[in-house]
């Protein structure tokens, strides 16, 4: 065997390149993965009061999530059972500069702006104006199409359709729950949000997050704070225990320090450790002792992804005079833009006619998880 072939034999084959840009594969992912796995759509602090709600796009489906009068999270397909109008569509209203009389109320109703069919927060049809049972209106059969919704760690997840062998949300988050057990995730609040639009497939973003082979060449500022990221190409990192910062550093800022206090729930031995977790399919969590950077991925197409980077802090820390999250926001923004630029380069390269499949180096073992994850959910591809 030649040296070149011997080296190649030690590499793991990556996904076929078409999995990152071909429309048929994207449509299959939408139908069999993104709509059937628990998908992170936001934070509970966005939905604190009765009637508070968000509208999100999950694999092309518009979903309405609302806090009910009973204090429960409820989710529905954002479509009226009458003629199919979107129940809540602020972007459309803004486009045409009009105000509508529909929407979600704190009084417990969801009203379609078209003909005022009105539903409860739980989705039951309450009223169809001027129509009665003898007109063929059976309210019990015209409830909104429901969507499963559940919280974990202060995050809100939805599942549009259960697979043949469904997993509970707790099972899907079990590894993250174990590794981040000392972080008060559910109590944290959003202090700042960055939003990015990438010309790259969502799986490339996950793979990039899941390995540190690239950290040395791509992230000099990050490696100055966490030198272990560049040692031996990022191999040998103990993600279960956490990755140490350089001496004197303990958080993700340019100085490695901050005026914010560490989370009171962290034991002393964890304060100077970085914790990174990935909850498939669309939540990436990077935890420091004073903040958590949470990345929500929104796959928009085979080569388009929106990324929301939410910075979570202790609410008591946020209430202190002079609270300013920008030391960590500016640091993360630089690291993020370095990552997004290279993800777009990879997307561009994968679409060339000569690229049919890439390879994972031995220190990229974690990246192979995306392939194993797809195999578990989709089978062959």
Beta strands, then each sheet from edge to edge (+ up, - down):
strand 1: 12-16
strand 2: 39-43
strand 3: 53-58
strand 4: 61-67
strand 5: 73-77
strand 6: 103-104
strand 7: 109-111
strand 8: 118-120
strand 9: 125-127
strand 10: 146-152
strand 11: 155-159
strand 12: 189-198
strand 13: 243-244
strand 14: 273-279
strand 15: 283-287
strand 16: 292-301
strand 17: 304-313
strand 18: 357-360
sheet 1: 1+ 18-
sheet 2: 2+ 11- 10+ 5- 4+ 3-
sheet 3: 6+ 7- 8+ 9-
sheet 4: 12+ 17- 16+ 15- 14+ 13-
end
